[in-house]
Amino acid sequence: MTLWKWRLLLFVRAADATAENKQTVAHIYTDNTSGETLEDESKLFNAVIRLSVSGEAPAQVFGINTAVKAQMRTDMQAFLDTLPQCRYYGVANVELPQWNAGDLLVSNGGSGVIGQPFTWQDALQDLYDERGLQMIEESP
């Protein structure tokens, strides 16, 4: 059975995607036995999606979809509470005693209903509906 029982759908303002904040997240992972080096965990934000009100660059918000362990939750929550206007959704990554895989477990806003299925596309729709944010399509 996996220790990575939750998925974090996280959206932060581009202004908050600082080297210091990226290091803080990397430390949360490595300090909680992610199995990766600090250097590798620091690359987590290299694979973000970019969003803006116009759907064009420059990005105003970055989003990631990543797995988390139970022991990371307190540290991650404390960190996220320091980021103004971030939006996050915690989703069951696997079947849990009281939840189905894909159920929304926690969020700091949005239209999701706790205990109901919630996907990455639902999160993107939430951000569009609430803040007008659109995904910036990558050019080939």
C-alpha positions in Angstrom: 0.0 0.0 0.0 1.3 3.5 -0.9 2.2 6.1 1.7 1.2 8.8 -0.9 -2.4 8.8 0.0 -3.3 12.4 -1.1 -2.9 14.5 -4.1 -2.4 18.3 -3.8 -3.7 20.4 -6.6 -1.8 23.7 -5.9 -2.0 27.1 -7.6 0.2 30.0 -6.5 0.7 33.4 -7.9 3.8 33.8 -10.1 5.1 36.4 -7.6 5.1 33.7 -4.9 7.1 31.2 -7.0 10.3 32.3 -5.5 13.5 30.3 -5.0 12.9 30.4 -1.3 9.4 29.1 -1.5 10.5 26.3 -3.9 13.2 25.3 -1.4 10.6 25.3 1.5 8.4 22.8 -0.5 11.5 20.8 -1.4 12.4 20.6 2.3 8.9 19.5 3.3 9.3 16.6 0.9 12.8 15.6 1.9 12.2 16.1 5.6 9.4 13.6 5.3 11.2 10.8 3.5 10.2 11.4 0.0 13.1 9.3 -1.2 14.6 12.1 -3.3 17.4 14.6 -2.8 16.7 18.2 -1.9 18.1 19.1 -5.4 15.6 16.8 -7.1 12.7 17.9 -5.0 13.5 21.5 -5.9 12.7 20.7 -9.5 9.1 20.0 -8.6 8.1 23.4 -9.9 9.8 22.9 -13.2 6.8 21.0 -14.4 4.0 23.5 -13.7 1.1 24.6 -15.8 0.9 28.3 -16.4 -2.3 30.4 -16.2 -3.3 34.0 -16.9 -6.5 36.0 -17.3 -5.8 36.4 -21.0 -4.7 32.8 -21.7 -1.4 34.3 -23.0 2.0 34.7 -21.5 3.2 36.0 -19.1 1.9 33.6 -16.5 0.1 35.1 -13.4 -0.3 31.8 -11.7 1.5 28.4 -11.6 -0.2 25.1 -10.9 1.1 21.7 -9.9 -0.5 18.3 -9.2 1.6 16.3 -6.8 1.3 13.4 -4.3 1.7 14.0 -0.6 2.1 11.8 2.5 0.2 12.1 5.8 3.2 13.3 7.7 3.7 16.2 5.2 0.2 17.7 5.8 0.9 19.9 8.8 4.1 21.4 7.4 2.5 21.9 4.0 -0.6 23.5 5.5 1.5 25.9 7.6 3.5 26.8 4.5 0.4 27.3 2.3 -1.1 29.6 4.9 1.8 32.0 4.3 1.0 32.4 0.6 -1.6 35.0 -0.2 -4.2 34.1 -2.7 -3.0 30.5 -3.2 -5.6 28.0 -4.0 -5.3 24.3 -3.1 -7.4 21.2 -3.2 -6.5 18.0 -1.4 -7.9 14.9 -3.1 -7.7 11.2 -2.1 -5.0 9.6 -4.2 -6.1 6.0 -3.3 -9.1 4.3 -1.7 -9.2 5.3 2.0 -11.5 3.9 4.7 -13.9 6.8 4.5 -13.1 8.2 1.0 -13.0 7.0 -2.6 -10.0 7.7 -4.7 -10.5 11.1 -6.3 -12.8 12.5 -3.6 -12.1 16.1 -2.5 -10.9 16.0 1.1 -10.0 19.7 1.7 -9.8 23.0 -0.1 -9.3 26.6 0.8 -12.2 27.8 -1.4 -13.7 27.0 -4.8 -16.8 25.2 -5.7 -15.8 21.6 -4.9 -17.9 19.6 -2.4 -16.0 17.7 0.2 -16.5 14.0 -0.3 -17.4 14.3 -4.0 -15.1 13.4 -6.9 -12.8 16.3 -7.9 -10.3 16.4 -10.8 -7.6 18.6 -12.1 -10.1 19.8 -14.7 -12.5 20.7 -12.0 -9.7 22.8 -10.3 -9.0 24.6 -13.6 -12.7 25.3 -14.1 -12.9 26.6 -10.6 -10.0 29.0 -11.2 -11.6 30.1 -14.5 -15.1 30.6 -12.9 -13.8 32.5 -9.9 -10.7 34.4 -11.1 -11.0 34.2 -14.9 -7.7 32.3 -15.1 -7.1 30.3 -18.3 -4.3 27.8 -19.1 -1.6 29.2 -21.3 -1.2 26.7 -24.2 2.4 25.7 -24.8 3.6 26.5 -28.3 5.0 23.6 -30.3 
